[in-house]
Amino acid sequence: MDQQVAPVELEEVLAVDAAVRHVVVAGVPHPEYGEAARAFVVLNRHQGDDKEESKIAARLRALVADQLSFHKHLHGGVEFLESIPHTDSGKDLRSALQKSYAQKRVLKDIQAQ
């Protein structure tokens, strides 16, 4: 999409969910939109259950969809992590999350061949 999305705007919406301990939103490649928002989420407690994580992801996507315009929706999805990479000064490393996502996507494409 050609419209700018401020990650902090989405992060503020997502952070109100009780299951979310920390969230970082970053743009990732998207086949239809070019780039789309993806939420990288650390949960308050490890759910350990894919069904529970799936429910939380759906709830987070709905939360954004209910409050923000279409181009700000989480078209890039939701990914659960144990931790978010930080700089030495404590700043979230969005670029590391984007790189990790791209690497996983390449691996998935290779495995699909």
C-alpha positions as CSV (number, residue, x, y, z in Angstrom):
1,M,0.0,0.0,0.0
2,D,1.2,3.5,-0.7
3,Q,0.0,4.9,2.6
4,Q,2.3,5.4,5.5
5,V,1.6,3.6,8.7
6,A,3.1,4.7,12.0
7,P,4.1,1.5,13.9
8,V,3.6,3.2,17.3
9,E,-0.1,3.8,16.5
10,L,-0.7,0.1,16.0
11,E,1.5,-0.8,19.0
12,E,-0.6,1.4,21.3
13,V,-3.8,-0.3,20.1
14,L,-2.3,-3.8,20.6
15,A,-0.7,-3.1,23.9
16,V,-4.1,-2.8,25.7
17,D,-4.8,-6.5,25.3
18,A,-4.2,-8.3,28.6
19,A,-2.2,-11.1,26.9
20,V,0.4,-8.7,25.4
21,R,3.5,-8.0,27.4
22,H,5.4,-6.3,24.6
23,V,4.6,-5.6,20.9
24,V,6.6,-4.2,18.0
25,V,5.0,-3.6,14.6
26,A,7.2,-3.6,11.5
27,G,6.6,-3.5,7.8
28,V,7.2,-6.8,6.0
29,P,6.9,-7.7,2.3
30,H,3.4,-8.5,1.1
31,P,2.5,-10.0,-2.3
32,E,-0.6,-7.8,-2.8
33,Y,0.3,-4.6,-0.9
34,G,4.1,-4.5,-1.4
35,E,4.6,-4.0,2.4
36,A,2.2,-4.6,5.3
37,A,2.2,-4.3,9.0
38,R,3.2,-7.4,11.1
39,A,2.9,-7.5,14.9
40,F,5.7,-9.2,16.7
41,V,4.3,-10.1,20.1
42,V,5.7,-11.2,23.4
43,L,2.9,-12.7,25.6
44,N,2.5,-12.1,29.3
45,R,2.8,-15.8,29.9
46,H,3.9,-18.6,27.5
47,Q,0.7,-20.0,26.2
48,G,2.3,-23.2,24.9
49,D,-0.8,-24.0,22.9
50,D,-1.1,-23.2,19.2
51,K,-4.9,-23.0,19.4
52,E,-4.6,-20.4,22.2
53,E,-2.0,-18.3,20.2
54,S,-4.3,-18.6,17.2
55,K,-7.2,-17.1,19.2
56,I,-5.0,-14.3,20.5
57,A,-3.7,-13.5,17.0
58,A,-7.3,-13.3,15.8
59,R,-8.3,-11.1,18.7
60,L,-5.4,-8.8,18.0
61,R,-6.2,-8.5,14.3
62,A,-9.8,-7.7,15.2
63,L,-8.7,-5.1,17.7
64,V,-6.8,-3.3,15.0
65,A,-9.5,-3.8,12.4
66,D,-12.1,-2.3,14.8
67,Q,-10.1,0.8,15.6
68,L,-8.0,1.7,12.6
69,S,-8.5,2.2,8.8
70,F,-8.0,-0.7,6.4
71,H,-4.5,0.2,5.3
72,K,-3.3,0.0,8.9
73,H,-4.6,-3.5,9.5
74,L,-2.2,-6.4,10.2
75,H,-2.1,-7.7,6.7
76,G,1.4,-9.0,7.5
77,G,0.1,-11.1,10.3
78,V,1.0,-11.7,13.9
79,E,4.0,-13.6,15.2
80,F,4.7,-14.7,18.7
81,L,8.2,-14.5,20.1
82,E,9.9,-15.2,23.4
83,S,11.6,-11.8,23.3
84,I,12.2,-8.8,21.1
85,P,15.7,-7.9,20.1
86,H,17.0,-4.6,21.5
87,T,20.0,-2.3,21.1
88,D,22.4,-1.8,24.0
89,S,20.4,1.3,24.9
90,G,17.1,-0.7,25.0
91,K,15.5,0.4,21.7
92,D,13.5,-2.2,19.8
93,L,15.3,-3.5,16.7
94,R,12.6,-3.5,14.1
95,S,15.2,-4.2,11.4
96,A,16.3,-7.4,13.1
97,L,12.6,-8.5,13.2
98,Q,12.2,-7.7,9.5
99,K,15.4,-9.6,8.6
100,S,14.3,-12.6,10.6
101,Y,10.9,-12.6,9.0
102,A,12.6,-12.4,5.5
103,Q,14.9,-15.3,6.3
104,K,12.0,-17.5,7.5
105,R,10.1,-16.7,4.4
106,V,13.0,-17.7,2.2
107,L,13.4,-21.0,4.1
108,K,9.7,-21.7,3.7
109,D,9.9,-21.0,-0.1
110,I,12.9,-23.3,-0.4
111,Q,11.2,-26.1,1.6
112,A,8.1,-25.7,-0.6
113,Q,10.1,-26.5,-3.8
